[in-house]
Amino acid sequence: MAHRSQSSSLGNVDNDPNHVPPHYKEYYRIAIDILAEEGIDAYYQFLAKEQEVDFLSSTEIEHINKYLKKPTIPFDELEFVRGDYDESDSSGTYWPVHTDIAAPALDLGWPDIHMYRGPSDVTIFVHPPAPDTLSIKEEFRRLIRSATQVIAIVMDIFTDIDLFADVLEAASQGIPVYLLLDELFSHHFLDMVKRCNVNLNHVQFLRVRTLTGSTYSCKSGMSFTGNLIERFMLVDCNAVLCGSY
């Protein structure tokens, strides 16, 4: 299904106050392909020729060049085999069972909560903290220590030994802890674990999984994968903390 910003030509949207102008531009794709296949100089030359704005930050360009992967088989060596066409398997048909990656089993358990708990409260923490208020890190640690049912943490980079110690303490008390980390930066977490002399296999109530960002594939077969840029924690399906410090 197309996103709203990709469906601007459908119907009369000019007078729609909720209309979101299309954000996709074809020169984005062409410029990224040129950057991947021909290098940074060709990328800037293309933008100058087309009189378009440089839409990639220096960090994004560095990431693309660092993690760019060439196809295992060159495009001109691929063999295409014509098969029988089945109309029921057309590209317009969606098969979740066949195409989706199964969610990992939450083998440590998950709270069965379906009741309505009333309106939510929102508290804003700043760094550095205001006088007589908790810092973001202190609130993070307080929530971990208050957990009684489950802790779920999503982080791009996890290297804080104080938070890790609180996580281990919660797991030692039989509270299920799930960590979801960015795959490209997961080695930083493993280095911290090694420095702390912890064997994750011996922590019964801790599960660690890595996840990658989206993968962009060029027409030449070259590709690169983005990062998981997220930082939040869910405690007992009741409290969520999101942000950084």
Buried (B, 14 or more C-beta within 10 A) or exposed (E): EEEBEEBBEEEEBEEEEEBEEEEEEEBEEBBBBBBBBEEEEEBBEBBEEEEBEEEBEEEEBEBBEEBBEEBEEEEEEEEEEEEEEEEEEEEEEEEEEEEEEEEEEEEBEEEEEEEEEEEEEEEEBEEEBEEEEBBBBBBBBEBBEEBEBBBBBBBBBBEBEEBBBBBBEBBEEEBBBBBBBBBBBBEBBEEBBEEEEBEEEEBEBBBBEBEEBEEBEBEEBBBBBBBBEBBBBBBBBBBEBEBEB
